[in-house]
Amino acid sequence: MSDAESKPEKKAVKKPVKKVAKKAAEPATMSVADDCAVAFHYKLAEVNKAGEVGPWLESSSAEQPLWYLHGHGNVISGLEAAMEDKTVGDKISITLTPEQAYGERQSNSFQRVPIKHLRLTSAQKKLAPGMVVGVQTNQGVISALIVKAGRFNVDIDTNHPFAGRTLHYEVEIVGVRAANAEEIEHRHVHAPGAHHHH
């Protein structure tokens, strides 16, 4: 009886597999647009006042591209605009001003918070100035820089670490697909390496 039951299942599974195989060629020609899930590799460097690109500060890992939902502010505005209409295999080299990236530094972004509001990784046992930590806020967890560490409180700078800096990106688009309804509703991609912070 169980053999008879499993045979129709196998047939039912085979048909959609063929359709998927046909569709697999389509995403390669799909352009980045609103409500697309986009995977990309990137390298990031700072551009100094003389316009020279410095050493790489950040990059995605070779095996794990970053995913984001296009058109929902999941990545900085200048980068999102540069990726519009691009397809898999396209490479972008772009320099962004602070306004296009993480904004200018705000002088009123310094505050004292109780250590209990920090979201620390297992490696962050001893707090020290210069360390970037997660801080629990009403809007969710934000990144902040420790300026001074006390026993019960820390003084933090909630400017993004790259605020006020001109940034140079080298980007390669490695995946574009239509986002599903749940991803659009949640306003971010459900995938390993998904990027849904500003």
PyRosetta script that sets phi, psi and omega in degrees:
from pyrosetta import init, pose_from_sequence

init()
pose = pose_from_sequence("MSDAESKPEKKAVKKPVKKVAKKAAEPATMSVADDCAVAFHYKLAEVNKAGEVGPWLESSSAEQPLWYLHGHGNVISGLEAAMEDKTVGDKISITLTPEQAYGERQSNSFQRVPIKHLRLTSAQKKLAPGMVVGVQTNQGVISALIVKAGRFNVDIDTNHPFAGRTLHYEVEIVGVRAANAEEIEHRHVHAPGAHHHH")
pose.set_psi(1, -44.1)
pose.set_omega(1, -178.2)
pose.set_phi(2, -66.4)
pose.set_psi(2, -33.6)
pose.set_omega(2, 176.8)
pose.set_phi(3, -62.6)
pose.set_psi(3, -43.3)
pose.set_omega(3, -179.3)
pose.set_phi(4, -63.9)
pose.set_psi(4, -36.6)
pose.set_omega(4, 179.9)
pose.set_phi(5, -69.2)
pose.set_psi(5, -38.4)
pose.set_omega(5, -175.5)
pose.set_phi(6, -75.0)
pose.set_psi(6, -25.5)
pose.set_omega(6, -178.7)
pose.set_phi(7, -63.7)
pose.set_psi(7, -49.0)
pose.set_omega(7, 178.0)
pose.set_phi(8, -60.2)
pose.set_psi(8, -34.7)
pose.set_omega(8, 178.4)
pose.set_phi(9, -60.7)
pose.set_psi(9, -43.4)
pose.set_omega(9, 180.0)
pose.set_phi(10, -60.5)
pose.set_psi(10, -43.1)
pose.set_omega(10, 179.3)
pose.set_phi(11, -62.9)
pose.set_psi(11, -43.9)
pose.set_omega(11, -178.4)
pose.set_phi(12, -62.5)
pose.set_psi(12, -35.6)
pose.set_omega(12, -179.6)
pose.set_phi(13, -71.7)
pose.set_psi(13, -36.3)
pose.set_omega(13, -175.3)
pose.set_phi(14, -64.0)
pose.set_psi(14, -41.0)
pose.set_omega(14, -176.7)
pose.set_phi(15, -59.0)
pose.set_psi(15, -53.2)
pose.set_omega(15, 179.3)
pose.set_phi(16, -61.4)
pose.set_psi(16, -31.4)
pose.set_omega(16, 179.7)
pose.set_phi(17, -59.7)
pose.set_psi(17, -41.8)
pose.set_omega(17, 178.2)
pose.set_phi(18, -61.9)
pose.set_psi(18, -43.1)
pose.set_omega(18, 179.5)
pose.set_phi(19, -61.6)
pose.set_psi(19, -43.7)
pose.set_omega(19, 179.6)
pose.set_phi(20, -61.6)
pose.set_psi(20, -41.3)
pose.set_omega(20, 179.6)
pose.set_phi(21, -60.5)
pose.set_psi(21, -40.5)
pose.set_omega(21, 178.0)
pose.set_phi(22, -66.0)
pose.set_psi(22, -41.4)
pose.set_omega(22, -177.0)
pose.set_phi(23, -69.6)
pose.set_psi(23, -25.3)
pose.set_omega(23, -174.3)
pose.set_phi(24, -56.1)
pose.set_psi(24, -29.0)
pose.set_omega(24, 180.0)
pose.set_phi(25, -75.6)
pose.set_psi(25, -23.5)
pose.set_omega(25, -175.7)
pose.set_phi(26, -65.2)
pose.set_psi(26, -47.0)
pose.set_omega(26, -175.4)
pose.set_phi(27, -56.5)
pose.set_psi(27, -26.0)
pose.set_omega(27, -180.0)
pose.set_phi(28, -60.9)
pose.set_psi(28, -28.8)
pose.set_omega(28, -178.9)
pose.set_phi(29, -98.7)
pose.set_psi(29, -2.9)
pose.set_omega(29, -178.7)
pose.set_phi(30, -71.8)
pose.set_psi(30, 132.5)
pose.set_omega(30, 179.2)
pose.set_phi(31, -92.5)
pose.set_psi(31, 150.8)
pose.set_omega(31, 177.5)
pose.set_phi(32, -66.9)
pose.set_psi(32, 125.4)
pose.set_omega(32, 178.5)
pose.set_phi(33, -151.5)
pose.set_psi(33, 174.6)
pose.set_omega(33, 179.7)
pose.set_phi(34, -54.1)
pose.set_psi(34, 142.0)
pose.set_omega(34, 179.2)
pose.set_phi(35, 67.1)
pose.set_psi(35, 22.9)
pose.set_omega(35, 170.9)
pose.set_phi(36, -99.4)
pose.set_psi(36, 142.6)
pose.set_omega(36, 169.9)
pose.set_phi(37, -89.2)
pose.set_psi(37, 125.1)
pose.set_omega(37, -173.5)
pose.set_phi(38, -122.1)
pose.set_psi(38, 132.5)
pose.set_omega(38, 175.6)
pose.set_phi(39, -109.9)
pose.set_psi(39, 135.1)
pose.set_omega(39, 179.8)
pose.set_phi(40, -148.2)
pose.set_psi(40, 153.7)
pose.set_omega(40, 170.0)
pose.set_phi(41, -102.9)
pose.set_psi(41, 147.6)
pose.set_omega(41, 179.9)
pose.set_phi(42, -146.2)
pose.set_psi(42, 157.4)
pose.set_omega(42, 168.3)
pose.set_phi(43, -131.2)
pose.set_psi(43, 142.1)
pose.set_omega(43, -174.0)
pose.set_phi(44, -130.4)
pose.set_psi(44, 132.7)
pose.set_omega(44, 176.8)
pose.set_phi(45, -136.8)
pose.set_psi(45, 161.1)
pose.set_omega(45, 176.2)
pose.set_phi(46, -94.7)
pose.set_psi(46, 145.0)
pose.set_omega(46, 176.2)
pose.set_phi(47, -103.0)
pose.set_psi(47, 126.5)
pose.set_omega(47, -177.9)
pose.set_phi(48, -81.5)
pose.set_psi(48, 177.8)
pose.set_omega(48, -175.9)
pose.set_phi(49, -59.6)
pose.set_psi(49, -28.1)
pose.set_omega(49, -179.9)
pose.set_phi(50, -82.1)
pose.set_psi(50, -2.3)
pose.set_omega(50, 178.9)
pose.set_phi(51, 86.6)
pose.set_psi(51, 11.6)
pose.set_omega(51, -179.7)
pose.set_phi(52, -91.8)
pose.set_psi(52, 138.1)
pose.set_omega(52, 178.6)
pose.set_phi(53, -81.3)
pose.set_psi(53, 126.8)
pose.set_omega(53, -178.0)
pose.set_phi(54, -84.3)
pose.set_psi(54, -166.6)
pose.set_omega(54, 179.2)
pose.set_phi(55, -69.1)
pose.set_psi(55, 158.5)
pose.set_omega(55, 179.4)
pose.set_phi(56, -66.2)
pose.set_psi(56, 131.3)
pose.set_omega(56, -179.8)
pose.set_phi(57, -97.7)
pose.set_psi(57, -32.6)
pose.set_omega(57, -176.5)
pose.set_phi(58, -148.5)
pose.set_psi(58, 153.3)
pose.set_omega(58, 171.5)
pose.set_phi(59, -159.1)
pose.set_psi(59, 156.8)
pose.set_omega(59, 175.3)
pose.set_phi(60, -78.2)
pose.set_psi(60, 156.2)
pose.set_omega(60, 179.0)
pose.set_phi(61, -80.3)
pose.set_psi(61, 153.1)
pose.set_omega(61, -174.8)
pose.set_phi(62, -57.1)
pose.set_psi(62, -39.2)
pose.set_omega(62, -175.2)
pose.set_phi(63, -84.5)
pose.set_psi(63, -20.1)
pose.set_omega(63, -167.9)
pose.set_phi(64, -125.5)
pose.set_psi(64, 90.8)
pose.set_omega(64, 175.5)
pose.set_phi(65, -69.0)
pose.set_psi(65, 163.9)
pose.set_omega(65, 174.3)
pose.set_phi(66, -89.9)
pose.set_psi(66, 139.7)
pose.set_omega(66, 175.8)
pose.set_phi(67, -109.8)
pose.set_psi(67, 143.6)
pose.set_omega(67, 171.5)
pose.set_phi(68, -148.7)
pose.set_psi(68, 163.2)
pose.set_omega(68, 179.6)
pose.set_phi(69, -98.4)
pose.set_psi(69, 114.7)
pose.set_omega(69, -174.3)
pose.set_phi(70, -70.9)
pose.set_psi(70, 138.5)
pose.set_omega(70, 176.5)
pose.set_phi(71, 89.7)
pose.set_psi(71, 6.3)
pose.set_omega(71, -177.3)
pose.set_phi(72, -122.7)
pose.set_psi(72, 17.2)
pose.set_omega(72, 176.9)
pose.set_phi(73, 68.1)
pose.set_psi(73, 24.5)
pose.set_omega(73, 179.2)
pose.set_phi(74, -73.5)
pose.set_psi(74, -24.4)
pose.set_omega(74, 176.5)
pose.set_phi(75, -126.0)
pose.set_psi(75, 165.5)
pose.set_omega(75, -177.5)
pose.set_phi(76, -59.4)
pose.set_psi(76, 149.5)
pose.set_omega(76, -169.6)
pose.set_phi(77, -59.3)
pose.set_psi(77, -41.9)
pose.set_omega(77, -178.0)
pose.set_phi(78, -64.4)
pose.set_psi(78, -36.9)
pose.set_omega(78, 179.6)
pose.set_phi(79, -72.0)
pose.set_psi(79, -41.7)
pose.set_omega(79, 179.6)
pose.set_phi(80, -62.1)
pose.set_psi(80, -43.9)
pose.set_omega(80, 179.7)
pose.set_phi(81, -62.8)
pose.set_psi(81, -38.3)
pose.set_omega(81, -178.9)
pose.set_phi(82, -67.7)
pose.set_psi(82, -27.2)
pose.set_omega(82, -177.2)
pose.set_phi(83, -86.3)
pose.set_psi(83, -15.0)
pose.set_omega(83, 179.9)
pose.set_phi(84, -52.7)
pose.set_psi(84, 134.0)
pose.set_omega(84, 176.0)
pose.set_phi(85, 70.3)
pose.set_psi(85, 2.1)
pose.set_omega(85, 178.7)
pose.set_phi(86, -80.2)
pose.set_psi(86, 162.1)
pose.set_omega(86, 178.6)
pose.set_phi(87, -126.5)
pose.set_psi(87, 171.7)
pose.set_omega(87, -179.2)
pose.set_phi(88, -57.0)
pose.set_psi(88, 134.3)
pose.set_omega(88, -179.7)
pose.set_phi(89, 98.6)
pose.set_psi(89, -18.9)
pose.set_omega(89, 179.2)
pose.set_phi(90, -68.0)
pose.set_psi(90, 141.5)
pose.set_omega(90, 177.2)
pose.set_phi(91, -117.7)
pose.set_psi(91, 139.3)
pose.set_omega(91, -178.2)
pose.set_phi(92, -124.3)
pose.set_psi(92, 135.9)
pose.set_omega(92, 172.9)
pose.set_phi(93, -123.3)
pose.set_psi(93, 115.4)
pose.set_omega(93, -171.6)
pose.set_phi(94, -143.7)
pose.set_psi(94, 142.3)
pose.set_omega(94, 174.4)
pose.set_phi(95, -111.2)
pose.set_psi(95, 128.9)
pose.set_omega(95, -176.3)
pose.set_phi(96, -115.2)
pose.set_psi(96, 137.6)
pose.set_omega(96, 174.4)
pose.set_phi(97, -75.2)
pose.set_psi(97, 165.0)
pose.set_omega(97, 177.4)
pose.set_phi(98, -54.0)
pose.set_psi(98, -37.3)
pose.set_omega(98, -180.0)
pose.set_phi(99, -62.6)
pose.set_psi(99, -33.9)
pose.set_omega(99, 179.9)
pose.set_phi(100, -84.1)
pose.set_psi(100, -13.0)
pose.set_omega(100, -175.5)
pose.set_phi(101, -111.7)
pose.set_psi(101, -107.2)
pose.set_omega(101, -172.9)
pose.set_phi(102, -103.2)
pose.set_psi(102, 12.9)
pose.set_omega(102, 177.2)
pose.set_phi(103, 80.7)
pose.set_psi(103, 171.7)
pose.set_omega(103, 176.4)
pose.set_phi(104, -76.9)
pose.set_psi(104, 157.8)
pose.set_omega(104, 176.6)
pose.set_phi(105, -69.4)
pose.set_psi(105, 136.5)
pose.set_omega(105, 178.1)
pose.set_phi(106, -100.9)
pose.set_psi(106, 127.4)
pose.set_omega(106, -177.1)
pose.set_phi(107, -73.7)
pose.set_psi(107, -18.5)
pose.set_omega(107, -178.9)
pose.set_phi(108, -92.6)
pose.set_psi(108, 18.8)
pose.set_omega(108, -176.3)
pose.set_phi(109, -94.3)
pose.set_psi(109, 13.3)
pose.set_omega(109, 179.0)
pose.set_phi(110, -96.2)
pose.set_psi(110, 131.2)
pose.set_omega(110, 177.5)
pose.set_phi(111, -152.3)
pose.set_psi(111, 160.1)
pose.set_omega(111, 178.0)
pose.set_phi(112, -101.4)
pose.set_psi(112, 128.0)
pose.set_omega(112, 179.4)
pose.set_phi(113, -129.4)
pose.set_psi(113, 146.9)
pose.set_omega(113, 175.2)
pose.set_phi(114, -64.2)
pose.set_psi(114, 141.7)
pose.set_omega(114, -179.1)
pose.set_phi(115, -57.7)
pose.set_psi(115, -29.7)
pose.set_omega(115, -178.6)
pose.set_phi(116, -63.0)
pose.set_psi(116, -18.2)
pose.set_omega(116, 178.8)
pose.set_phi(117, -86.6)
pose.set_psi(117, -3.7)
pose.set_omega(117, 179.6)
pose.set_phi(118, -82.4)
pose.set_psi(118, 146.2)
pose.set_omega(118, 174.3)
pose.set_phi(119, -109.5)
pose.set_psi(119, 98.3)
pose.set_omega(119, -171.5)
pose.set_phi(120, -100.3)
pose.set_psi(120, 149.4)
pose.set_omega(120, 174.1)
pose.set_phi(121, -83.9)
pose.set_psi(121, 167.3)
pose.set_omega(121, -179.2)
pose.set_phi(122, -62.5)
pose.set_psi(122, -24.9)
pose.set_omega(122, -179.1)
pose.set_phi(123, -79.6)
pose.set_psi(123, -16.5)
pose.set_omega(123, -175.2)
pose.set_phi(124, -92.8)
pose.set_psi(124, 66.0)
pose.set_omega(124, -178.5)
pose.set_phi(125, -78.6)
pose.set_psi(125, -46.2)
pose.set_omega(125, -177.0)
pose.set_phi(126, -107.8)
pose.set_psi(126, 116.3)
pose.set_omega(126, -178.8)
pose.set_phi(127, -78.0)
pose.set_psi(127, 138.0)
pose.set_omega(127, -178.6)
pose.set_phi(128, -147.3)
pose.set_psi(128, 152.0)
pose.set_omega(128, 176.7)
pose.set_phi(129, -56.3)
pose.set_psi(129, 142.3)
pose.set_omega(129, -179.8)
pose.set_phi(130, 95.0)
pose.set_psi(130, -11.4)
pose.set_omega(130, -179.5)
pose.set_phi(131, -82.1)
pose.set_psi(131, 137.2)
pose.set_omega(131, 175.7)
pose.set_phi(132, -94.2)
pose.set_psi(132, 127.2)
pose.set_omega(132, -177.5)
pose.set_phi(133, -127.7)
pose.set_psi(133, 162.8)
pose.set_omega(133, 172.8)
pose.set_phi(134, -91.0)
pose.set_psi(134, 138.1)
pose.set_omega(134, 178.7)
pose.set_phi(135, -122.3)
pose.set_psi(135, 128.6)
pose.set_omega(135, 178.6)
pose.set_phi(136, -76.7)
pose.set_psi(136, 122.8)
pose.set_omega(136, 177.0)
pose.set_phi(137, -127.9)
pose.set_psi(137, 176.9)
pose.set_omega(137, 176.9)
pose.set_phi(138, -63.4)
pose.set_psi(138, -25.2)
pose.set_omega(138, 179.7)
pose.set_phi(139, -93.5)
pose.set_psi(139, 9.6)
pose.set_omega(139, -177.2)
pose.set_phi(140, 106.5)
pose.set_psi(140, -168.1)
pose.set_omega(140, -177.5)
pose.set_phi(141, -85.0)
pose.set_psi(141, 130.3)
pose.set_omega(141, 175.7)
pose.set_phi(142, -117.8)
pose.set_psi(142, 158.9)
pose.set_omega(142, 176.2)
pose.set_phi(143, -89.5)
pose.set_psi(143, 140.8)
pose.set_omega(143, 177.9)
pose.set_phi(144, -145.1)
pose.set_psi(144, 156.8)
pose.set_omega(144, -178.6)
pose.set_phi(145, -103.2)
pose.set_psi(145, 129.5)
pose.set_omega(145, 177.2)
pose.set_phi(146, -76.1)
pose.set_psi(146, 126.3)
pose.set_omega(146, 178.0)
pose.set_phi(147, -97.4)
pose.set_psi(147, -39.3)
pose.set_omega(147, -179.7)
pose.set_phi(148, -148.2)
pose.set_psi(148, 136.6)
pose.set_omega(148, -179.2)
pose.set_phi(149, -115.6)
pose.set_psi(149, 126.2)
pose.set_omega(149, 175.7)
pose.set_phi(150, -110.5)
pose.set_psi(150, -168.8)
pose.set_omega(150, -179.1)
pose.set_phi(151, -75.0)
pose.set_psi(151, -39.0)
pose.set_omega(151, -175.0)
pose.set_phi(152, -116.4)
pose.set_psi(152, -22.2)
pose.set_omega(152, -177.3)
pose.set_phi(153, -129.0)
pose.set_psi(153, 159.9)
pose.set_omega(153, 171.2)
pose.set_phi(154, -129.5)
pose.set_psi(154, 145.8)
pose.set_omega(154, 171.0)
pose.set_phi(155, -92.7)
pose.set_psi(155, 124.8)
pose.set_omega(155, -175.8)
pose.set_phi(156, -123.0)
pose.set_psi(156, 156.7)
pose.set_omega(156, 172.9)
pose.set_phi(157, -111.7)
pose.set_psi(157, 114.8)
pose.set_omega(157, -176.2)
pose.set_phi(158, -89.4)
pose.set_psi(158, 4.8)
pose.set_omega(158, 169.6)
pose.set_phi(159, -60.1)
pose.set_psi(159, 145.3)
pose.set_omega(159, 173.1)
pose.set_phi(160, -61.7)
pose.set_psi(160, 143.1)
pose.set_omega(160, -179.7)
pose.set_phi(161, -53.6)
pose.set_psi(161, -27.0)
pose.set_omega(161, 179.9)
pose.set_phi(162, -99.6)
pose.set_psi(162, 10.1)
pose.set_omega(162, 178.5)
pose.set_phi(163, -62.1)
pose.set_psi(163, 142.6)
pose.set_omega(163, 177.6)
pose.set_phi(164, 76.3)
pose.set_psi(164, 6.8)
pose.set_omega(164, -177.5)
pose.set_phi(165, -113.2)
pose.set_psi(165, 142.8)
pose.set_omega(165, 173.5)
pose.set_phi(166, -85.5)
pose.set_psi(166, 126.9)
pose.set_omega(166, -170.7)
pose.set_phi(167, -118.5)
pose.set_psi(167, 143.1)
pose.set_omega(167, 177.1)
pose.set_phi(168, -113.5)
pose.set_psi(168, 127.2)
pose.set_omega(168, 179.4)
pose.set_phi(169, -115.4)
pose.set_psi(169, 139.6)
pose.set_omega(169, 165.9)
pose.set_phi(170, -114.1)
pose.set_psi(170, 119.5)
pose.set_omega(170, -172.8)
pose.set_phi(171, -126.6)
pose.set_psi(171, 140.3)
pose.set_omega(171, 170.6)
pose.set_phi(172, -127.2)
pose.set_psi(172, 126.1)
pose.set_omega(172, 179.8)
pose.set_phi(173, -84.6)
pose.set_psi(173, 125.2)
pose.set_omega(173, -175.1)
pose.set_phi(174, -117.4)
pose.set_psi(174, -6.4)
pose.set_omega(174, 178.6)
pose.set_phi(175, -161.6)
pose.set_psi(175, 137.0)
pose.set_omega(175, 174.2)
pose.set_phi(176, -141.1)
pose.set_psi(176, 127.2)
pose.set_omega(176, 175.6)
pose.set_phi(177, -147.6)
pose.set_psi(177, 161.6)
pose.set_omega(177, 174.8)
pose.set_phi(178, -69.3)
pose.set_psi(178, 133.8)
pose.set_omega(178, 176.9)
pose.set_phi(179, -73.3)
pose.set_psi(179, 151.3)
pose.set_omega(179, 177.2)
pose.set_phi(180, -86.1)
pose.set_psi(180, 169.7)
pose.set_omega(180, -174.1)
pose.set_phi(181, -59.0)
pose.set_psi(181, -38.7)
pose.set_omega(181, -179.1)
pose.set_phi(182, -66.4)
pose.set_psi(182, -41.1)
pose.set_omega(182, 179.1)
pose.set_phi(183, -63.1)
pose.set_psi(183, -41.9)
pose.set_omega(183, -180.0)
pose.set_phi(184, -65.6)
pose.set_psi(184, -41.3)
pose.set_omega(184, 179.2)
pose.set_phi(185, -63.2)
pose.set_psi(185, -41.5)
pose.set_omega(185, -179.1)
pose.set_phi(186, -82.5)
pose.set_psi(186, -9.9)
pose.set_omega(186, 177.5)
pose.set_phi(187, 65.5)
pose.set_psi(187, 24.1)
pose.set_omega(187, 171.2)
pose.set_phi(188, -156.7)
pose.set_psi(188, 162.5)
pose.set_omega(188, -176.7)
pose.set_phi(189, -81.3)
pose.set_psi(189, 140.2)
pose.set_omega(189, 173.8)
pose.set_phi(190, -98.2)
pose.set_psi(190, 90.1)
pose.set_omega(190, -179.1)
pose.set_phi(191, -157.9)
pose.set_psi(191, 156.9)
pose.set_omega(191, 175.3)
pose.set_phi(192, -59.7)
pose.set_psi(192, 136.7)
pose.set_omega(192, 179.5)
pose.set_phi(193, 78.4)
pose.set_psi(193, 11.0)
pose.set_omega(193, -179.2)
pose.set_phi(194, -63.0)
pose.set_psi(194, 141.9)
pose.set_omega(194, -173.2)
pose.set_phi(195, -113.9)
pose.set_psi(195, 110.0)
pose.set_omega(195, 177.8)
pose.set_phi(196, -139.6)
pose.set_psi(196, 49.2)
pose.set_omega(196, 167.4)
pose.set_phi(197, -133.7)
pose.set_psi(197, 159.2)
pose.set_omega(197, -173.5)
pose.set_phi(198, -87.6)
pose.dump_pdb("model.pdb")
